[in-house]
Amino acid sequence: MNLKGKKILVTGADGFIGSHLAERLVLEGARVRVFCCYNSQGSLGWLDTVAPEIRTELEVQLGDIRDSRFVDQACKDVEIVFHLAALIAIPYSYIATESFVDTNIRGTMNVLEGARRSHVNRMVHTSTSEVYGTPASVPIRETHPLNAQSPYAATKIAADQLALSYFQSFGTPVTVLRPFNTFGPRQSTRAVTATILVQLLSGKKEISLGRLDTRRDLTYVSDVVDGFLRAATVEDMEGEVIHLGTGRSVSVEELFFEACRVLGLSATTTQDARRLRPDASEVLVLQSDPSRARELLGWRPTVTLEEGLRRTAAWLQENRNCYRPDFLYA
């Protein structure tokens, strides 16, 4: 994975996975341009928390992924584009669907156009396991039918198909990566792993959760970032859709008890209606088949759930002031 000296753009670099990816790219010796959402405070999101020696190596562009001219300029003179900018909060997609359409679909089109015009060597587009809905069979393979059970999932399906259509129509060198439930430091408390850990670490004895029976394939963020780097550097990956997951799923209840065990704490759970999806919108299980990632990318997850929880909890203890446990849709 030789990325030394390569000019790379990361959209959504201010977010959870994007900040880890930008950080890793700098360590790999790449020349990294980060596209972050404009705000009046000049905040770079999670990139504000990275080490100063990493931050000073980043070329920062604050803008909006929905602005086609700005995105086009951001894509100039880059060799690789990692596209992670998206609205991802499923509960928010029920009440702000138009924002998801504009950001996730039109924003992706803008990046595809910028990548096409700049003749990039590779564009890695970020998908989500939510595109499958509750699967007909597990483990889920890349050939499984797509079934949107939320507005968020619908916009991601559209974005994925648009990306693949640019490969078919224009030869744009797009690879679609589909991570399964990434977790780790910097994740929003909207996500179940972070909300369990934050509440436990805050001393709560009754942990507010949604359904306990849903199952997820949890992959630690450093492993996911490694998959992104491989997708950008392995030859002949254009037009491919590839899962990043462990191939194992755990229920929310099992995750809760594992977090308690790792932290050496005891607590109970209570159901919070704000964390429940409409019944027909709930995805009951997401469990990947990661065999194509092994075959095509040489990728395997290396961080166990236990170790990932331990690392995340340690980071949270040092950065607890970054979180508001009562804010679900951050």
C-alpha positions in Angstrom: 0.0 0.0 0.0 2.5 2.6 -1.1 0.7 6.0 -0.8 3.8 8.1 -0.1 3.7 11.4 -2.0 0.3 10.7 -3.6 -2.2 13.6 -3.7 -5.4 12.4 -2.1 -8.8 14.0 -1.3 -10.9 12.9 1.6 -14.5 14.2 1.6 -16.2 14.0 5.0 -12.8 14.1 6.7 -14.3 15.9 9.7 -16.4 12.8 10.6 -15.8 9.6 12.4 -14.2 7.3 9.8 -13.0 10.2 7.7 -10.9 11.7 10.4 -9.2 8.3 11.1 -8.6 7.8 7.4 -7.1 11.3 6.9 -4.8 10.7 10.0 -3.6 7.4 8.6 -3.0 8.8 5.2 -0.7 11.5 6.6 1.2 8.8 8.5 1.6 6.9 5.2 3.3 9.9 3.7 0.4 11.0 1.4 -0.3 14.6 0.6 -3.8 14.9 2.0 -6.5 17.4 1.1 -9.5 17.3 3.4 -13.0 18.5 2.5 -14.9 19.4 5.7 -18.3 20.9 6.1 -18.2 24.7 6.3 -19.3 26.3 9.6 -18.9 29.7 11.1 -16.6 28.5 13.8 -14.0 27.1 11.4 -14.2 23.8 13.1 -12.8 20.7 11.4 -14.9 18.3 13.4 -13.0 15.4 14.8 -9.8 16.6 13.0 -9.6 19.3 15.7 -8.7 16.5 18.1 -5.8 14.9 16.1 -2.2 15.5 17.0 -0.8 18.9 15.9 1.9 17.3 13.7 -0.9 15.5 11.8 -3.1 18.6 11.5 -0.4 20.8 10.1 0.1 18.3 7.2 -3.5 18.6 6.0 -4.6 20.9 3.2 -8.0 22.0 4.5 -11.0 23.0 2.4 -14.2 24.0 4.1 -17.3 23.8 1.9 -20.5 22.0 1.1 -20.6 18.7 -0.8 -23.8 20.0 -2.5 -21.9 22.9 -4.2 -20.8 21.4 -7.5 -18.3 24.1 -8.4 -16.6 23.9 -5.0 -16.4 20.1 -5.2 -15.0 20.3 -8.7 -12.2 22.6 -7.5 -11.5 20.3 -4.5 -10.9 17.4 -6.9 -8.4 19.2 -9.0 -4.9 17.7 -9.3 -5.7 14.7 -7.0 -4.9 11.1 -7.8 -7.2 9.3 -5.4 -10.6 10.4 -3.9 -12.1 8.9 -0.8 -15.7 9.9 -0.7 -17.1 9.7 2.8 -19.2 12.9 3.1 -22.8 11.9 3.9 -25.7 12.4 6.3 -25.9 9.1 8.1 -28.2 9.5 11.1 -31.1 7.1 10.4 -33.6 8.7 12.8 -32.9 12.1 11.3 -33.6 10.8 7.8 -37.3 10.3 8.8 -37.7 14.0 9.5 -35.3 15.6 7.1 -35.4 13.4 4.0 -34.8 16.2 1.5 -31.5 17.0 3.2 -30.4 13.3 2.8 -31.4 13.3 -0.9 -29.5 16.5 -1.6 -26.4 15.5 0.4 -26.1 11.8 -0.2 -27.3 11.6 -3.9 -26.5 15.1 -5.4 -23.4 15.4 -3.3 -22.1 12.0 -4.6 -22.9 13.1 -8.1 -20.8 16.2 -7.6 -17.9 14.1 -6.4 -18.2 11.7 -9.3 -18.3 14.6 -11.8 -15.2 16.2 -10.1 -13.4 12.8 -10.2 -14.3 12.3 -13.8 -13.2 15.7 -14.9 -9.9 15.4 -13.0 -9.2 12.0 -14.4 -8.4 10.5 -11.0 -6.7 7.1 -10.7 -9.3 5.8 -8.2 -12.4 6.9 -6.4 -13.4 4.9 -3.3 -17.1 5.5 -2.6 -18.5 4.7 0.9 -21.6 2.6 1.1 -23.4 1.1 4.1 -24.7 -2.3 5.1 -28.1 -0.7 5.6 -28.8 -0.9 1.9 -29.8 -4.6 2.4 -32.5 -4.1 5.0 -33.3 -7.2 6.9 -31.6 -9.9 4.8 -33.3 -12.9 3.2 -30.2 -15.0 4.3 -27.0 -14.5 6.3 -24.1 -14.0 5.9 -24.9 -11.2 3.4 -23.1 -11.4 0.1 -22.5 -8.5 -2.2 -25.0 -10.0 -4.6 -27.9 -9.8 -2.1 -30.9 -7.7 -3.3 -31.0 -4.1 -2.1 -33.9 -3.2 0.1 -34.2 0.3 1.6 -36.1 0.3 4.9 -35.3 4.0 5.8 -34.9 7.2 3.7 -31.2 7.1 4.6 -30.8 3.6 3.1 -32.7 4.7 0.0 -30.3 7.6 -0.6 -27.3 5.4 -0.1 -28.6 2.8 -2.6 -29.1 5.7 -5.1 -25.6 7.0 -4.5 -24.1 3.5 -4.8 -25.8 2.9 -8.1 -24.9 6.3 -9.4 -21.3 5.6 -8.6 -21.4 2.3 -10.4 -23.1 3.9 -13.3 -20.3 6.3 -13.7 -17.9 3.4 -14.0 -20.1 1.8 -16.7 -20.9 5.0 -18.6 -17.7 7.0 -18.4 -15.1 4.6 -17.2 -14.7 6.6 -13.9 -12.5 4.3 -11.8 -14.9 3.8 -8.9 -14.7 1.1 -6.2 -17.6 0.8 -3.7 -16.8 -0.2 -0.2 -19.6 -1.3 2.1 -18.5 -1.3 5.8 -20.6 -3.1 8.3 -21.2 -1.1 11.6 -17.9 0.5 12.2 -17.1 1.4 15.8 -14.3 3.0 17.8 -13.1 6.4 19.1 -14.8 9.5 17.8 -18.1 7.7 17.0 -21.4 9.6 17.6 -23.5 8.5 20.5 -26.2 7.9 17.9 -24.4 4.6 17.4 -25.2 1.8 19.8 -21.6 0.9 20.8 -20.7 4.5 21.7 -24.0 5.2 23.6 -23.6 2.1 25.7 -20.0 3.0 26.6 -20.7 6.7 27.3 -23.6 5.9 29.5 -21.7 3.2 31.5 -18.6 5.5 31.9 -20.8 8.3 33.1 -21.9 6.2 36.0 -25.4 5.4 34.9 -26.9 2.1 36.3 -29.8 2.0 33.9 -28.7 2.3 30.3 -31.1 3.8 27.7 -31.3 1.7 24.5 -33.6 0.7 21.7 -34.3 -2.9 20.8 -32.0 -5.5 22.3 -32.6 -8.3 19.8 -31.2 -6.6 16.6 -27.9 -8.0 15.5 -24.9 -6.2 14.0 -21.5 -7.0 12.5 -19.2 -4.7 14.4 -15.8 -3.8 12.8 -13.2 -1.6 14.5 -12.4 1.6 12.8 -8.6 1.0 12.3 -9.5 -2.2 10.4 -12.0 -0.3 8.2 -9.4 2.3 7.4 -7.0 -0.4 6.4 -9.7 -1.7 4.0 -10.0 1.8 2.5 -6.3 2.0 1.8 -6.3 -1.4 0.2 -9.3 -0.5 -2.0 -7.4 2.6 -3.2 -4.1 0.8 -4.1 -5.0 -2.8 -5.3 -5.1 -3.0 -9.0 -8.3 -3.7 -11.1 -10.8 -2.9 -8.3 -12.8 -0.6 -10.5 -16.5 -1.4 -10.6 -16.3 -3.7 -7.6 -18.5 -3.7 -4.5 -16.7 -5.1 -1.5 -17.8 -5.7 2.1 -15.8 -4.8 5.1 -17.0 -6.8 8.1 -16.0 -9.5 10.5 -18.5 -12.1 9.3 -19.9 -12.4 12.9 -22.9 -10.6 14.4 -23.9 -9.9 18.0 -27.2 -8.7 19.4 -27.4 -5.3 21.2 -28.1 -7.2 24.4 -24.9 -9.3 23.9 -23.0 -6.1 23.1 -24.3 -4.5 26.3 -23.2 -7.4 28.5 -19.8 -7.5 26.8 -19.2 -3.8 27.4 -20.2 -4.3 31.1 -17.7 -7.1 31.3 -14.9 -5.2 29.7 -15.4 -2.2 32.0 -16.0 -4.3 35.1 -19.3 -2.6 35.7 -22.8 -3.8 36.4 -26.0 -2.1 35.0 -29.4 -2.8 33.5 -31.1 -1.6 30.4 -34.3 0.3 29.7 -36.0 0.9 26.4 -36.1 4.5 25.1 -38.8 5.2 22.6 -36.6 7.8 20.9 -34.2 5.0 19.9 -36.8 2.8 18.2 -37.3 2.8 14.5 -40.8 2.2 13.0 -41.4 -1.5 13.0 -41.2 -2.0 9.3 -38.1 0.2 9.1 -36.1 -1.8 11.7 -33.3 -3.9 10.2 -33.1 -7.1 12.3 -29.7 -8.4 11.4 -26.6 -7.3 9.5 -23.9 -9.9 9.1 -21.3 -9.7 6.3 -19.6 -12.3 4.2 -16.1 -10.8 4.1 -14.7 -13.4 1.7 -14.4 -11.0 -1.3 -12.4 -8.5 0.8 -10.0 -11.4 1.7 -9.7 -12.5 -1.9 -9.6 -9.2 -3.7 -7.9 -6.9 -1.1 -6.1 -9.3 1.1 -8.0 -7.7 4.0 -8.9 -9.3 7.3 -10.1 -7.6 10.5 -7.5 -7.9 13.3 -9.1 -6.1 16.3 -11.5 -8.3 18.3 -14.8 -6.9 19.7 -13.3 -7.1 23.2 -10.1 -5.2 22.3 -12.1 -2.7 20.3 -14.4 -2.0 23.2 -11.4 -1.6 25.5 -9.6 0.8 23.2 -12.8 2.9 22.7 -13.6 3.0 26.4 -10.0 4.2 27.1 -10.4 7.0 24.5 -13.8 8.0 25.9 -12.4 8.3 29.4 -9.9 10.8 28.2 -12.3 12.7 25.9 -15.6 12.5 27.8 -16.2 16.2 27.5 -16.7 15.7 23.7 -20.0 13.9 24.3 -23.5 14.6 25.4 -25.0 11.3 26.3 -28.5 12.7 25.9 -27.9 13.9 22.3 -29.0 11.0 20.1 -28.7 12.3 16.6 -25.3 14.0 16.6 
